[in-house]
Each structure stands twice: as structure tokens, then as C-alpha cells.
Amino acid sequence: MRFAYTILAWLPRALMVLVAIGLLNFTLIRMAPGDPASVIAGETGASDARYIEDIRSSYGLDQPMWRQAATYLGNLATFDLGKAIECSATLSISYLSVYRPRFY
């Protein structure tokens, strides 16, 4: 009984720490200099205004900051890490193909 109480008391604190880490990560990424849409457009070689606006809308960068943060935390909670810029594959599948379990 004491073990169950300990776990139930520990679980909300652990969730709060995970949310705080997620918000810190989101904040640090957003504090980086430059516009993420123009950086992505620069990597593809197309930097006209229409293409940058398309990137902003497809990545949700045209949404308010609080909505971007809520979407980011929701995606982290469901392990949806987004799509890779280079190959448009989902990152969770890309990570599994690179870091697959190896049994020796």
C-alpha cells in the first residue's frame, strides 16, 4: 500500500518536470536567431515569399506562440516527432530504422 501511495505522489511531479523540460526545449528552439521558415527555404534553394509562407503554414509557424507550444507538447506526448526536412519521412520511423535494436 505504501508503494502505491509513493507512486501516486511521484507521478504528478514527474509529469510536471516533463512538461517543464518540453517548454524549455520549445523556448530554446524559438530563441534561436532567424526565421525557421527562411532557414528551411534556404536549404531547399527556393526563397521567394510565397514559398516561405507555404512553409510557415505547413509547419504551423503562422499560429500564435501559445498554440505552437501546445501543439509541440501534444506531439511530444504522443511521440509524434514530425517529418524530416530532407526525406519527408516521419522522424519516429527514421529513428527506428537508424537506431533499431541489435541483438548480438
TITIZA-14300 format. One record per residue: residue number from 1; x, y, z of N, C-alpha, C in turn. Coordinates in steps of 0.05 Angstrom, whole numbers, always signed. Layout:
! TITIZA-14300
<pos: NUM	nc1: X	nc2: Y	nc3: Z	cac1: X	cac2: Y	cac3: Z	cc1: X	cc2: Y	cc3: Z> $
...
END
This chain:
! TITIZA-14300
<pos: 1	nc1: +16	nc2: -24	nc3: +0	cac1: +0	cac2: +0	cac3: +0	cc1: +17	cc2: +25	cc3: +0> $
<pos: 2	nc1: +39	nc2: +25	nc3: +15	cac1: +56	cac2: +48	cac3: +17	cc1: +70	cc2: +52	cc3: -10> $
<pos: 3	nc1: +76	nc2: +31	nc3: -25	cac1: +89	cac2: +34	cac3: -51	cc1: +70	cc2: +47	cc3: -71> $
<pos: 4	nc1: +44	nc2: +40	nc3: -71	cac1: +25	cac2: +52	cac3: -89	cc1: +21	cc2: +82	cc3: -82> $
<pos: 5	nc1: +21	nc2: +89	nc3: -57	cac1: +19	cac2: +117	cac3: -49	cc1: +44	cc2: +132	cc3: -58> $
<pos: 6	nc1: +67	nc2: +120	nc3: -56	cac1: +92	cac2: +134	cac3: -65	cc1: +91	cc2: +139	cc3: -95> $
<pos: 7	nc1: +82	nc2: +119	nc3: -110	cac1: +80	cac2: +123	cac3: -139	cc1: +59	cc2: +144	cc3: -146> $
<pos: 8	nc1: +36	nc2: +144	nc3: -133	cac1: +16	cac2: +164	cac3: -139	cc1: +24	cc2: +192	cc3: -131> $
<pos: 9	nc1: +41	nc2: +194	nc3: -111	cac1: +51	cac2: +220	cac3: -103	cc1: +73	cc2: +229	cc3: -122> $
<pos: 10	nc1: +88	nc2: +211	nc3: -133	cac1: +111	cac2: +217	cac3: -150	cc1: +102	cc2: +224	cc3: -179> $
<pos: 11	nc1: +81	nc2: +211	nc3: -188	cac1: +73	cac2: +214	cac3: -216	cc1: +66	cc2: +242	cc3: -225> $
<pos: 12	nc1: +50	nc2: +257	nc3: -210	cac1: +45	cac2: +285	cac3: -219	cc1: +70	cc2: +303	cc3: -220> $
<pos: 13	nc1: +88	nc2: +298	nc3: -201	cac1: +113	cac2: +314	cac3: -202	cc1: +130	cc2: +307	cc3: -226> $
<pos: 14	nc1: +131	nc2: +281	nc3: -233	cac1: +146	cac2: +273	cac3: -257	cc1: +133	cc2: +285	cc3: -282> $
<pos: 15	nc1: +107	nc2: +285	nc3: -284	cac1: +94	cac2: +297	cac3: -307	cc1: +99	cc2: +327	cc3: -309> $
<pos: 16	nc1: +99	nc2: +340	nc3: -287	cac1: +105	cac2: +369	cac3: -287	cc1: +134	cc2: +374	cc3: -296> $
<pos: 17	nc1: +152	nc2: +358	nc3: -288	cac1: +180	cac2: +361	cac3: -296	cc1: +182	cc2: +356	cc3: -326> $
<pos: 18	nc1: +168	nc2: +336	nc3: -337	cac1: +169	cac2: +331	cac3: -366	cc1: +157	cc2: +354	cc3: -382> $
<pos: 19	nc1: +135	nc2: +365	nc3: -372	cac1: +123	cac2: +389	cac3: -385	cc1: +142	cc2: +412	cc3: -384> $
<pos: 20	nc1: +155	nc2: +417	nc3: -362	cac1: +174	cac2: +439	cac3: -359	cc1: +198	cc2: +435	cc3: -378> $
<pos: 21	nc1: +208	nc2: +411	nc3: -380	cac1: +230	cac2: +406	cac3: -399	cc1: +221	cc2: +410	cc3: -428> $
<pos: 22	nc1: +197	nc2: +402	nc3: -434	cac1: +187	cac2: +406	cac3: -461	cc1: +184	cc2: +436	cc3: -467> $
<pos: 23	nc1: +173	nc2: +451	nc3: -448	cac1: +171	cac2: +480	cac3: -453	cc1: +198	cc2: +494	cc3: -455> $
<pos: 24	nc1: +217	nc2: +485	nc3: -439	cac1: +244	cac2: +496	cac3: -441	cc1: +256	cc2: +490	cc3: -468> $
<pos: 25	nc1: +253	nc2: +466	nc3: -478	cac1: +263	cac2: +459	cac3: -504	cc1: +249	cc2: +476	cc3: -526> $
<pos: 26	nc1: +223	nc2: +479	nc3: -524	cac1: +209	cac2: +496	cac3: -544	cc1: +219	cc2: +524	cc3: -543> $
<pos: 27	nc1: +223	nc2: +535	nc3: -519	cac1: +232	cac2: +563	cac3: -516	cc1: +260	cc2: +566	cc3: -527> $
<pos: 28	nc1: +278	nc2: +547	nc3: -522	cac1: +305	cac2: +550	cac3: -532	cc1: +306	cc2: +548	cc3: -562> $
<pos: 29	nc1: +290	nc2: +531	nc3: -574	cac1: +289	cac2: +529	cac3: -603	cc1: +278	cc2: +555	cc3: -615> $
<pos: 30	nc1: +258	nc2: +567	nc3: -603	cac1: +246	cac2: +592	cac3: -614	cc1: +264	cc2: +616	cc3: -609> $
<pos: 31	nc1: +282	nc2: +614	nc3: -590	cac1: +301	cac2: +637	cac3: -585	cc1: +324	cc2: +637	cc3: -604> $
<pos: 32	nc1: +327	nc2: +617	nc3: -620	cac1: +349	cac2: +616	cac3: -640	cc1: +346	cc2: +639	cc3: -660> $
<pos: 33	nc1: +368	nc2: +651	nc3: -669	cac1: +365	cac2: +673	cac3: -687	cc1: +355	cc2: +664	cc3: -715> $
<pos: 34	nc1: +340	nc2: +681	nc3: -728	cac1: +330	cac2: +675	cac3: -754	cc1: +302	cc2: +663	cc3: -754> $
<pos: 35	nc1: +290	nc2: +664	nc3: -777	cac1: +263	cac2: +652	cac3: -781	cc1: +266	cc2: +623	cc3: -790> $
<pos: 36	nc1: +253	nc2: +604	nc3: -776	cac1: +255	cac2: +576	cac3: -784	cc1: +246	cc2: +571	cc3: -813> $
<pos: 37	nc1: +226	nc2: +586	nc3: -822	cac1: +216	cac2: +582	cac3: -849	cc1: +237	cc2: +591	cc3: -870> $
<pos: 38	nc1: +250	nc2: +613	nc3: -865	cac1: +270	cac2: +622	cac3: -884	cc1: +295	cc2: +604	cc3: -883> $
<pos: 39	nc1: +301	nc2: +592	nc3: -860	cac1: +323	cac2: +573	cac3: -859	cc1: +317	cc2: +548	cc3: -875> $
<pos: 40	nc1: +292	nc2: +538	nc3: -873	cac1: +284	cac2: +514	cac3: -888	cc1: +283	cc2: +521	cc3: -918> $
<pos: 41	nc1: +273	nc2: +544	nc3: -925	cac1: +272	cac2: +553	cac3: -953	cc1: +300	cc2: +556	cc3: -964> $
<pos: 42	nc1: +319	nc2: +566	nc3: -947	cac1: +346	cac2: +569	cac3: -956	cc1: +360	cc2: +542	cc3: -962> $
<pos: 43	nc1: +353	nc2: +522	nc3: -946	cac1: +364	cac2: +495	cac3: -950	cc1: +355	cc2: +483	cc3: -976> $
<pos: 44	nc1: +330	nc2: +489	nc3: -984	cac1: +320	cac2: +478	cac3: -1009	cc1: +327	cc2: +494	cc3: -1034> $
<pos: 45	nc1: +337	nc2: +518	nc3: -1030	cac1: +346	cac2: +535	cac3: -1052	cc1: +324	cc2: +553	cc3: -1063> $
<pos: 46	nc1: +300	nc2: +552	nc3: -1052	cac1: +278	cac2: +569	cac3: -1061	cc1: +271	cc2: +588	cc3: -1038> $
<pos: 47	nc1: +274	nc2: +614	nc3: -1043	cac1: +269	cac2: +632	cac3: -1021	cc1: +250	cc2: +655	cc3: -1028> $
<pos: 48	nc1: +232	nc2: +649	nc3: -1047	cac1: +212	cac2: +670	cac3: -1053	cc1: +191	cc2: +672	cc3: -1031> $
<pos: 49	nc1: +177	nc2: +694	nc3: -1029	cac1: +159	cac2: +699	cac3: -1007	cc1: +136	cc2: +679	cc3: -1006> $
<pos: 50	nc1: +126	nc2: +671	nc3: -1029	cac1: +103	cac2: +652	cac3: -1029	cc1: +112	cc2: +625	cc3: -1017> $
<pos: 51	nc1: +135	nc2: +616	nc3: -1024	cac1: +145	cac2: +590	cac3: -1014	cc1: +150	cc2: +591	cc3: -984> $
<pos: 52	nc1: +160	nc2: +614	nc3: -974	cac1: +165	cac2: +617	cac3: -945	cc1: +138	cc2: +617	cc3: -931> $
<pos: 53	nc1: +118	nc2: +630	nc3: -942	cac1: +91	cac2: +630	cac3: -929	cc1: +79	cc2: +602	cc3: -929> $
<pos: 54	nc1: +84	nc2: +586	nc3: -951	cac1: +74	cac2: +559	cac3: -951	cc1: +88	cc2: +542	cc3: -930> $
<pos: 55	nc1: +113	nc2: +547	nc3: -926	cac1: +128	cac2: +532	cac3: -905	cc1: +117	cc2: +540	cc3: -877> $
<pos: 56	nc1: +113	nc2: +565	nc3: -873	cac1: +102	cac2: +575	cac3: -847	cc1: +75	cc2: +562	cc3: -841> $
<pos: 57	nc1: +58	nc2: +560	nc3: -861	cac1: +31	cac2: +548	cac3: -857	cc1: +33	cc2: +518	cc3: -853> $
<pos: 58	nc1: +51	nc2: +505	nc3: -868	cac1: +52	cac2: +475	cac3: -866	cc1: +65	cc2: +467	cc3: -839> $
<pos: 59	nc1: +83	nc2: +483	nc3: -828	cac1: +95	cac2: +476	cac3: -803	cc1: +81	cc2: +489	cc3: -779> $
<pos: 60	nc1: +60	nc2: +505	nc3: -784	cac1: +45	cac2: +517	cac3: -763	cc1: +59	cc2: +541	cc3: -751> $
<pos: 61	nc1: +78	nc2: +553	nc3: -765	cac1: +92	cac2: +576	cac3: -755	cc1: +76	cc2: +602	cc3: -757> $
<pos: 62	nc1: +53	nc2: +601	nc3: -771	cac1: +36	cac2: +624	cac3: -772	cc1: +16	cc2: +625	cc3: -749> $
<pos: 63	nc1: +16	nc2: +606	nc3: -732	cac1: -2	cac2: +605	cac3: -709	cc1: +10	cc2: +621	cc3: -686> $
<pos: 64	nc1: -7	nc2: +629	nc3: -667	cac1: +3	cac2: +643	cac3: -643	cc1: +23	cc2: +625	cc3: -628> $
<pos: 65	nc1: +40	nc2: +638	nc3: -613	cac1: +62	cac2: +623	cac3: -599	cc1: +50	cc2: +603	cc3: -579> $
<pos: 66	nc1: +29	nc2: +610	nc3: -565	cac1: +17	cac2: +592	cac3: -545	cc1: +6	cc2: +567	cc3: -559> $
<pos: 67	nc1: -5	nc2: +570	nc3: -583	cac1: -16	cac2: +547	cac3: -597	cc1: +7	cc2: +530	cc3: -608> $
<pos: 68	nc1: +29	nc2: +542	nc3: -616	cac1: +52	cac2: +527	cac3: -625	cc1: +63	cc2: +510	cc3: -602> $
<pos: 69	nc1: +65	nc2: +523	nc3: -578	cac1: +75	cac2: +508	cac3: -555	cc1: +56	cc2: +486	cc3: -547> $
<pos: 70	nc1: +30	nc2: +490	nc3: -548	cac1: +11	cac2: +469	cac3: -541	cc1: +12	cc2: +446	cc3: -561> $
<pos: 71	nc1: +15	nc2: +452	nc3: -587	cac1: +18	cac2: +432	cac3: -607	cc1: +43	cc2: +416	cc3: -604> $
<pos: 72	nc1: +65	nc2: +430	nc3: -597	cac1: +91	cac2: +418	cac3: -593	cc1: +89	cc2: +398	cc3: -569> $
<pos: 73	nc1: +78	nc2: +407	nc3: -547	cac1: +75	cac2: +389	cac3: -524	cc1: +57	cc2: +365	cc3: -530> $
<pos: 74	nc1: +35	nc2: +370	nc3: -544	cac1: +17	cac2: +348	cac3: -551	cc1: +31	cc2: +328	cc3: -569> $
<pos: 75	nc1: +47	nc2: +338	nc3: -588	cac1: +61	cac2: +319	cac3: -606	cc1: +83	cc2: +304	cc3: -590> $
<pos: 76	nc1: +96	nc2: +317	nc3: -571	cac1: +115	cac2: +302	cac3: -555	cc1: +102	cc2: +280	cc3: -538> $
<pos: 77	nc1: +78	nc2: +287	nc3: -528	cac1: +64	cac2: +267	cac3: -511	cc1: +55	cc2: +243	cc3: -527> $
<pos: 78	nc1: +50	nc2: +246	nc3: -553	cac1: +42	cac2: +223	cac3: -570	cc1: +66	cc2: +212	cc3: -587> $
<pos: 79	nc1: +90	nc2: +221	nc3: -581	cac1: +114	cac2: +212	cac3: -595	cc1: +113	cc2: +219	cc3: -624> $
<pos: 80	nc1: +99	nc2: +240	nc3: -632	cac1: +99	cac2: +249	cac3: -659	cc1: +121	cc2: +270	cc3: -662> $
<pos: 81	nc1: +143	nc2: +262	nc3: -674	cac1: +166	cac2: +279	cac3: -675	cc1: +167	cc2: +295	cc3: -701> $
<pos: 82	nc1: +146	nc2: +293	nc3: -718	cac1: +145	cac2: +309	cac3: -742	cc1: +157	cc2: +295	cc3: -766> $
<pos: 83	nc1: +163	nc2: +310	nc3: -787	cac1: +175	cac2: +299	cac3: -811	cc1: +203	cc2: +310	cc3: -815> $
<pos: 84	nc1: +220	nc2: +293	nc3: -827	cac1: +247	cac2: +302	cac3: -833	cc1: +246	cc2: +321	cc3: -857> $
<pos: 85	nc1: +262	nc2: +341	nc3: -857	cac1: +262	cac2: +361	cac3: -878	cc1: +273	cc2: +349	cc3: -904> $
<pos: 86	nc1: +294	nc2: +332	nc3: -902	cac1: +307	cac2: +322	cac3: -925	cc1: +290	cc2: +301	cc3: -940> $
<pos: 87	nc1: +278	nc2: +282	nc3: -926	cac1: +266	cac2: +260	cac3: -940	cc1: +236	cc2: +258	cc3: -935> $
<pos: 88	nc1: +224	nc2: +276	nc3: -920	cac1: +195	cac2: +277	cac3: -914	cc1: +184	cc2: +251	cc3: -901> $
<pos: 89	nc1: +201	nc2: +235	nc3: -889	cac1: +192	cac2: +212	cac3: -874	cc1: +188	cc2: +221	cc3: -845> $
<pos: 90	nc1: +171	nc2: +207	nc3: -831	cac1: +166	cac2: +214	cac3: -803	cc1: +192	cc2: +207	cc3: -787> $
<pos: 91	nc1: +198	nc2: +224	nc3: -768	cac1: +223	cac2: +221	cac3: -753	cc1: +223	cc2: +197	cc3: -736> $
<pos: 92	nc1: +200	nc2: +189	nc3: -725	cac1: +199	cac2: +165	cac3: -708	cc1: +207	cc2: +141	cc3: -724> $
<pos: 93	nc1: +198	nc2: +139	nc3: -749	cac1: +205	cac2: +117	cac3: -767	cc1: +235	cc2: +119	cc3: -775> $
<pos: 94	nc1: +244	nc2: +143	nc3: -780	cac1: +272	cac2: +147	cac3: -787	cc1: +290	cc2: +139	cc3: -764> $
<pos: 95	nc1: +283	nc2: +146	nc3: -739	cac1: +299	cac2: +138	cac3: -716	cc1: +299	cc2: +108	cc3: -712> $
<pos: 96	nc1: +276	nc2: +96	nc3: -716	cac1: +275	cac2: +67	cac3: -713	cc1: +292	cc2: +52	cc3: -734> $
<pos: 97	nc1: +293	nc2: +63	nc3: -758	cac1: +309	cac2: +50	cac3: -779	cc1: +339	cc2: +53	cc3: -773> $
<pos: 98	nc1: +347	nc2: +76	nc3: -762	cac1: +375	cac2: +80	cac3: -756	cc1: +383	cc2: +67	cc3: -729> $
<pos: 99	nc1: +366	nc2: +71	nc3: -709	cac1: +373	cac2: +61	cac3: -682	cc1: +356	cc2: +36	cc3: -675> $
<pos: 100	nc1: +355	nc2: +18	nc3: -693	cac1: +339	cac2: -7	cac3: -688	cc1: +353	cc2: -24	cc3: -667> $
<pos: 101	nc1: +339	nc2: -39	nc3: -652	cac1: +352	cac2: -56	cac3: -632	cc1: +370	cc2: -77	cc3: -645> $
<pos: 102	nc1: +392	nc2: -81	nc3: -634	cac1: +411	cac2: -101	cac3: -644	cc1: +414	cc2: -122	cc3: -623> $
<pos: 103	nc1: +411	nc2: -147	nc3: -632	cac1: +414	cac2: -170	cac3: -614	cc1: +439	cc2: -185	cc3: -622> $
<pos: 104	nc1: +459	nc2: -185	nc3: -605	cac1: +484	cac2: -197	cac3: -611	cc1: +485	cc2: -225	cc3: -599> $
END
